[in-house]
Structures are given as C-alpha cells and as structure tokens.
Amino acid sequence: LYGDVNPQMTAIARAQQIKILPLVGNAGFDPDLTHVFLTNPGAQQRAIASILQLCQQNQYAGVQIDFEGIHFTDRDAFTRFYQNVADTLHQHHFMVAIALIPQLTNAPPATDYLK
C-alpha cells in the first residue's frame, strides 16, 4: 500500500467525530496489473494484512475499496478478494465499503459486477 491521508482533514474529521475510511484502489486502474494481483493469493494476503495494519495504527473506521478498470473476467476473483478483506476487517470491528460502477447498458460487460 502507498499513499497518504491529509493530516489537516483527518484532524477536522476527528474533531467532528466523522469516521474516516481511506480509499484502497488498484494502482493506476490498470486491468492487467489488477488481474495479476487478483490471481495471486499471496499478494492479496499481504495487501489485506497491510489494510488491517493501516486501520489499526491510524484508528480508521475501515476502508473503501475502489478498484476500477477490472477485466469483466476477473469479476469472481475480485468478489473473493473483497469478501476476504471484509471478513478480515469485520473480525477486528472495522467497516468496509465499496465503490462500484453499475452496468447501465447492454454493451459488452466491461463492468458486469452483479454479484
């Protein structure tokens, strides 16, 4: 994982008792790199451990998963990854949200995540 959360925004949110859920996304929304990640259980476990550590160390309420540009053939792999993230974080009382783009047409299923 890489990135940061604006410390001023974090302080303002905490002062107002607003829950903080940083975004966790796929690097560059690259479908090929995302496929490699989604088919590598070891990489996924390391990512999940890092996400959990991020929440614990920074006292975040959880995370929002925002993967974009995923091959539609990786739908099931993405669903499994999300379920594993959710299972792990929920065991530690953290929240998990997801940003999804709905399929709005009958065009080829570039974003067919109906699960």
C-alpha positions as CSV (number, residue, x, y, z in Angstrom):
1,L,0.0,0.0,0.0
2,Y,1.1,3.5,-0.6
3,G,-0.4,7.0,-0.3
4,D,-1.4,9.3,2.5
5,V,-4.3,10.9,4.2
6,N,-4.3,14.7,4.6
7,P,-3.5,15.3,8.3
8,Q,-5.5,18.5,8.4
9,M,-8.6,16.8,7.0
10,T,-8.0,13.9,9.5
11,A,-7.9,16.3,12.4
12,I,-11.0,18.1,11.3
13,A,-12.9,14.8,10.8
14,R,-11.8,13.5,14.2
15,A,-12.8,16.8,15.9
16,Q,-16.3,16.4,14.4
17,Q,-16.4,12.7,15.2
18,I,-16.6,11.8,11.5
19,K,-15.5,8.3,10.7
20,I,-12.5,8.0,8.3
21,L,-12.4,5.4,5.6
22,P,-9.5,5.9,3.3
23,L,-9.8,4.6,-0.3
24,V,-7.9,1.5,-1.3
25,G,-7.6,1.2,-5.0
26,N,-5.8,-0.7,-7.8
27,A,-2.7,1.1,-9.0
28,G,-3.4,3.2,-12.0
29,F,-6.6,1.3,-12.6
30,D,-4.6,-1.0,-14.8
31,P,-6.6,-4.0,-15.7
32,D,-3.6,-6.2,-16.5
33,L,-1.8,-5.4,-13.2
34,T,-5.1,-5.9,-11.4
35,H,-5.5,-9.3,-13.0
36,V,-2.1,-10.3,-11.8
37,F,-3.0,-9.2,-8.2
38,L,-6.4,-10.9,-8.2
39,T,-4.8,-14.2,-9.3
40,N,-2.0,-14.1,-6.7
41,P,-3.3,-15.2,-3.2
42,G,0.0,-14.3,-1.5
43,A,-0.2,-10.7,-2.8
44,Q,-3.8,-10.5,-1.7
45,Q,-3.0,-11.7,1.8
46,R,-0.1,-9.2,2.1
47,A,-2.5,-6.4,1.0
48,I,-5.2,-7.5,3.5
49,A,-2.6,-7.6,6.3
50,S,-1.4,-4.1,5.3
51,I,-5.0,-2.8,5.2
52,L,-5.7,-4.1,8.6
53,Q,-2.5,-2.6,10.0
54,L,-3.4,0.7,8.4
55,C,-6.7,0.7,10.2
56,Q,-5.3,-0.3,13.5
57,Q,-2.3,2.1,13.5
58,N,-4.3,5.1,12.3
59,Q,-7.6,4.4,14.2
60,Y,-9.6,4.5,10.9
61,A,-13.1,3.2,11.0
62,G,-12.3,1.0,8.0
63,V,-11.6,1.4,4.3
64,Q,-13.5,1.9,1.0
65,I,-12.4,-0.5,-1.8
66,D,-12.2,1.4,-5.1
67,F,-10.9,-0.9,-7.9
68,E,-11.6,0.4,-11.4
69,G,-10.9,-0.8,-14.9
70,I,-11.1,-4.5,-13.9
71,H,-11.5,-7.1,-16.7
72,F,-15.0,-8.5,-16.5
73,T,-13.5,-12.0,-16.5
74,D,-11.9,-11.1,-13.1
75,R,-15.4,-10.5,-11.5
76,D,-15.3,-13.6,-9.4
77,A,-11.7,-13.1,-8.3
78,F,-12.5,-9.5,-7.3
79,T,-15.5,-10.7,-5.4
80,R,-13.4,-13.3,-3.5
81,F,-10.8,-10.6,-2.7
82,Y,-13.5,-8.2,-1.4
83,Q,-15.0,-10.9,0.7
84,N,-11.6,-11.8,2.2
85,V,-11.0,-8.1,3.0
86,A,-14.4,-7.7,4.6
87,D,-14.1,-11.0,6.6
88,T,-10.7,-9.9,8.0
89,L,-11.7,-6.3,8.8
90,H,-15.1,-7.3,10.3
91,Q,-13.3,-9.7,12.6
92,H,-11.5,-6.7,14.0
93,H,-14.6,-4.5,14.1
94,F,-13.6,-2.3,11.1
95,M,-16.0,-1.3,8.3
96,V,-15.6,-2.0,4.6
97,A,-17.3,0.0,1.8
98,I,-17.1,-0.5,-1.9
99,A,-17.3,1.9,-4.9
100,L,-18.9,0.2,-7.9
101,I,-19.8,1.4,-11.3
102,P,-23.1,-0.1,-12.4
103,Q,-23.7,-1.6,-15.8
104,L,-26.1,0.9,-17.5
105,T,-26.3,-0.6,-21.0
106,N,-26.4,-3.9,-22.7
107,A,-23.0,-3.2,-24.2
108,P,-20.2,-5.8,-23.5
109,P,-19.9,-6.3,-19.8
110,A,-16.9,-4.1,-19.0
111,T,-18.3,-3.5,-15.5
112,D,-20.6,-6.5,-15.0
113,Y,-20.2,-7.0,-11.2
114,L,-23.7,-8.2,-10.4
115,K,-22.6,-10.4,-7.5
